[in-house]
């Protein structure tokens, strides 16, 4: 997948149709931008129901808290 796009004068980027179709991205879907070196990673935000049970097996003991940070 090697599609290109251009940043508009309104600082908007259109996602090429091939990318949208391959990843099944829909209009109105929310995304997060994650800085990666000199680039940017674009990831769809997961729906809340997809996060249910994610931390079910997390250990509540021996975790770092904000006051532990230097």
Secondary structure, 3 states (H helix, E strand, C coil): CCCCCCCCCCCCCCCCHHHHHHHCCCCCCCEEEEEECCEEEEEECCCHHHHCCCCCCCCCCCCCCHHHCC
